[in-house]
Structure formats: structure tokens, C-alpha cells
């Protein structure tokens, strides 16, 4: 199901060794399909937040209502992703 907005997923921080090789600057656009090449474990963490932004929702603790950050579940090798709603 496609949402009202696309969401850009971008790696903004990476520490240690990511098991799938994600690096700062990697990015994907989401608009109703799973992005090719993104870690499945990370995507499981990102999906609820992607859907929130896709369908017009926001996170009240974020200063920019079009952006949120989520960390992958690997605490020893964390990859931090920025999710940004595209309003074009």
C-alpha cells in the first residue's frame, strides 16, 4: 500500500562493523516497497516509523515533524538512520 508521502532513509552514523556493510551516506527512498539492499533487521525497526511519516503522522518529541532518527538493533555496532518525509 502506498502512502501519501515518500520517505528517505539515510545512514547518518555507523560505529563498529555493520554486518551488511551499511555506511554513512547510504540512502533509500520508500514509497510502498521494501528498499533493495537495506538490512532486514534494521528495516524491521524502521518500518513503523516509516509508515507514520508516509501517512502524515509525526513524532511530538522531534523539533522537525518531517524527520526522526532510529537506531538498528545491534547495540555493539549501531547504525543510525534518519527518516525524512518528502513533501514534494
Secondary structure, 3 states (H helix, E strand, C coil): CCCCCEEEEEEEEECCCCCCCCCCCCEEEECCCCCCCCCHHHHHHHHHHHHHHHCCCCCCCCCCCCEEEEECCCCCCCEEEEEEEECC
